[in-house]
């Protein structure tokens, strides 16, 4: 649709330029999300378990941190956070 902003969802690691924004957004919302140390976020990102939604200007729109239990075929949402427009 013409005029609609483009959103890209992609997995990132801790070296991605938007990673610091993910940590900041999580810290800004820790009262709701619960505290998660940056090292834990880095480890999940390294495992490919951090997805981000980016606007067409590469601005962080939100992120999803998730864990996998392959033995039991389960996915666990750790953090799901959306930035304020």
Secondary structure, 3 states (H helix, E strand, C coil): CCCCCCCEEEECCCCCCCHHHHHHHHHHCHHHHCCCCHHHHHHHHHCCCEEEEECCCCCEEEEEEEEEECCCCEEEEEEEEECCC
